Amino acid sequence: MTLTDRERFLYHLSVLMTVDVISKDKGKPNMDVDGMMSAITKNRCRKLSTKDILQIYDEVEEEAFAATVVYEEYALENGNDINDRMHGFNVRKKDE
């Protein structure tokens, strides 16, 4: 089974967003996420239209905002620092 263009786009979007956040945390220069997504779309997700890409991006953004409450509740219940929780570096309790 192979990935659909939509699934490929979601994968690359997630990776790029994660790398962008980590780069900013480490004081690295800003990535050209838009330029990289354009290159990925041209080379890996050719069947997606601009409308499809914008819709997927909007859906991912909406999900990220909606999931923030879940992450915040989990962090509070498990004693995780908000930065650890948001960046996914420490999902275990601090005393483990």
Buried (B, 14 or more C-beta within 10 A) or exposed (E): EEEEBBEBBBBBBEEBBEBBBEEEEEEEEEBEEEEBBEEBBEEBBEEBEEEBBEEBBEEBEEEEEEEEEEBBEEBEEBEBEEEBBBEEEBEEEEEE
